[in-house]
Amino acid sequence: MERIVGLAATALRAPFAFILLTGEDRRCFSAGPQRPDWTHHDTGALWRSGIVERIAGGTVQMRDMMAELTPEQRRAAATLEIGSLLGVPLTSSTGEVIGIFCAADPAPTLWNDDDAEMLRGFASAA
C-alpha cells in the first residue's frame, strides 16, 4: 500500500498522500516528502475532523481547507497540517467503502478533474 501511495504522491506532485482504512484498526499508509507525524501516530485526529466521512461519500476537492470548512474542522485541518486535500473513497470489489485515498498539501493547491481521475485510478489499483 505504501508503494502505491508513494506513486500517487509523486504523480500528483503532492507533498504527501495517504490511505486511511475504515476498518477496526484504522490503519494509515502514507508517503511523500512532507508526511506529518499524525499519519503514523494519531489518525484519530482525521476521524474527529469529520473529513473521513465526507470523503467516504464521494470525491472531495478542497483547494483551501481554511475557506471551505467549519471552524471546528479548520482547527482539525491546521492540527493535521493539511491546507488542501484531494480525496476519493477506497472501495472493495463489492462497492463497500473500506477507506479513503487522499493527496494533501500543507498549502492551498488547485486540484483539477484530471487529478481526481488519476487518484481514482490509483484507488482502484490499491
N, C-alpha and C positions, 0 to 999 in steps of 0.2 A: 504494500500500500504506500509506503513512504517513497518508493521509486516513482510511482505514477503521480503522487502529489508533487514531487520534485520536478517531474516533466511538465506538469501543468503550470507550476510557478514560473519555470523558465519560458515556456511557450507564451504565457500571458504577460510576461515581464512584470510579475508581481513580486514584491519583497518577501511575501510568504503565502503559502497555501496550506490548507488542511482539510482532512476528512474527520468528521466527528460522528461516531456511531451512536445511534439512539437506543441501543440495547442496554441491558442492566449495567454492564461495565463502563459504558460511555467512553470507550477508548478514542484517543485522538492520535492521528498520524499527521505530522507536519513536516514541511521542508521550506527552504528558502533562506537567503542571507540575513533576513531581519525577523526571524521567528521569535515571538515574545515568549517569556517564561511560562505563561499560563497554559500554553499548548502542551507542556509537559507536566504541570503541577496542579492546575486549577481550572479544568474545563467547566466546572460548575458555574463559573462567572459568566460564561457564554449562555448557559441554560437560564440563569437568573435574569439575563437581559431581555428574554423573550424573542431574541433573534432566531434561535433554532426553530421555534415553532413557525415563525414567519417564512423561513426558507423551506421548511418541510412542506408548506402549502404550495410552493411553486418558485420559479426563478425570481431572484431578487437582485436588482442592480441599484446599489446606493452609491452615488458619486461622492456625496458629502454627508456622512452619517450624522454629523452635528446639526445639520439643517433638516434632516429627514426623520429624526426620531423624537420620541417623547423625552422630557427632561430626565426621567429615570433611566431610560435606555441610553441617553447621551452620556450619563455618568458611567454606565457599564462599558460603553464603547471606549471612553477615554481610559478607563482602567485596563481594558483589553488591548490598548494601543492600536485600535482599528479606526482609521479615518474614512475609508471607503471599502466596500465589500461587494463582491460578485458571488452569489451563492445559488446552488441548484440542489434539489433533493437527490439523494442517492437511494435508488430503489432496487428491490430484489427482482428476480425473474417473474414473480407473481404480481409485481406492481406495488408491493408494500414498501413504505418508506423505512429504510434501515439506517439512514444517516443523512448528513449534509456534506457537500463538497464545496469549498469556498476558496477564492483567491482574495487576498486582502492587501491593503496598503495603509501605513500609518497616516498618509496624506490623502487629500481628496484626489480621486482618479476618475477619469471618464471611461467607464466600461461601455462597450457597444454591443450590438446584437451579435456580431461575429465572435466577440469574446465569450458571450453567453453560450453560443452554439459550440464553440471549442470546449468550454468547460463541461457542457452536457455530454460531449463525445468522450472526454476523459472519465466522466462519471459512469458512462455505460460500459467502459472497459475496466472499471475498478472492481 
